[in-house]
Amino acid sequence: MRVRPHVHPGGIHAGELLAPDAELTRRITGYRANALDRALSPPSAPGATRRGVA
């Protein structure tokens, strides 16, 4: 599985735990949910590959 790091200026490690209602937290949570969805969802058609998965 390929991964892509995201750097958020002004963000701190685990900052979403300190500010659960912040806009950045919502964005980070969305990135994680999308990544998990792509990784755990089956390909949509025979012979298709999931994006980011070889």
HELIX and SHEET records of a PDB file:
HELIX    1   1 GLY A   15  LEU A   18  1                                   4    
HELIX    2   2 GLU A   23  LEU A   40  1                                  18    
END                                                                             
